[in-house]
């Protein structure tokens, strides 16, 4: 059995993509998931504490990766950072977005 791992999903405002991904892991026995945003207007803003908590960090776009690398360079050295390349074209819990996540995150679901 896989050990419980902490998955962090990063988008911009933490309104649609990140929370949708987090929702997919709500009842998971293998993973705990949280989400955060890079924007000052984010519902939950990414923090050093969240990055410390995470085992794997998923970012929706390359710009999110770049912001994390700029703001938390030393914290990211020991983290797995994965760019999902999912643009901000979806609403919260959008069925198409959920299908994209299921495909991208098949190894974790």
C-alpha positions in Angstrom: 0.0 0.0 0.0 1.2 3.5 -0.9 2.0 5.8 2.0 -0.3 8.8 2.3 1.1 11.6 0.3 0.3 15.3 0.3 -0.7 16.8 -3.0 -0.8 20.6 -3.5 -2.6 22.1 -6.5 -1.6 25.6 -7.5 -3.5 27.9 -9.8 -3.9 31.7 -9.9 -6.9 32.7 -7.7 -7.6 29.3 -6.2 -11.2 29.5 -7.4 -11.7 26.9 -10.1 -8.9 24.7 -11.2 -7.1 24.1 -7.9 -10.2 23.5 -5.8 -11.6 21.2 -8.5 -8.4 19.1 -8.3 -8.5 19.1 -4.5 -12.1 17.9 -4.6 -11.1 14.8 -6.6 -8.9 13.6 -3.7 -11.5 14.4 -1.0 -12.1 10.8 0.0 -8.8 9.3 -1.1 -7.2 6.7 1.1 -3.7 7.3 -0.5 -3.5 11.1 -0.7 -4.5 14.3 1.0 -4.9 17.3 -1.2 -5.0 21.0 -0.8 -5.0 23.9 -3.2 -3.7 27.5 -3.3 -3.2 30.3 -5.6 -0.3 32.6 -6.6 -2.4 35.8 -6.9 -2.7 38.3 -4.1 -6.5 37.8 -4.7 -6.3 34.1 -4.2 -8.9 32.5 -1.9 -6.0 30.6 -0.2 -2.6 32.1 -1.1 0.4 29.7 -1.5 2.6 29.9 1.5 5.9 28.4 2.8 3.8 26.3 5.2 1.8 24.8 2.4 4.9 24.1 0.3 6.5 22.4 3.4 3.4 20.3 3.8 3.3 19.1 0.2 5.1 16.0 -1.2 4.1 16.7 -4.7 3.2 20.2 -6.1 1.1 20.4 -9.3 0.9 23.8 -11.0 -1.7 24.5 -13.7 0.6 26.6 -15.9 4.3 27.3 -16.4 3.8 30.8 -15.0 2.7 29.3 -11.6 5.9 27.2 -11.6 8.0 30.3 -12.3 6.3 32.3 -9.5 6.9 29.4 -7.0 10.6 29.1 -8.1 11.0 32.9 -7.6 9.3 33.1 -4.2 10.3 29.7 -2.7 13.6 28.7 -4.4 15.1 26.7 -1.5 11.8 25.0 -0.5 11.3 23.6 -4.0 14.7 21.8 -4.1 13.3 18.7 -2.5 9.9 18.8 -4.0 8.4 17.1 -7.1 7.0 19.9 -9.2 4.7 19.0 -12.1 3.3 21.4 -14.7 -0.2 20.2 -15.9 -0.6 22.8 -18.7 -4.2 23.4 -18.0 -5.3 26.9 -19.0 -7.8 29.0 -17.0 -10.8 28.1 -19.3 -12.9 26.2 -16.8 -15.4 26.8 -14.0 -15.3 25.0 -10.6 -16.1 21.3 -10.9 -16.5 21.6 -14.7 -17.0 18.0 -16.1 -14.4 18.6 -18.9 -11.9 19.9 -16.3 -12.5 16.8 -14.1 -11.8 14.5 -17.1 -8.6 16.4 -17.9 -7.5 16.0 -14.2 -8.4 12.3 -14.3 -6.1 11.8 -17.3 -3.3 14.0 -16.0 -3.4 12.5 -12.5 -4.0 8.9 -13.3 -0.9 7.8 -11.5 -2.2 9.5 -8.3 -6.0 8.8 -8.4 
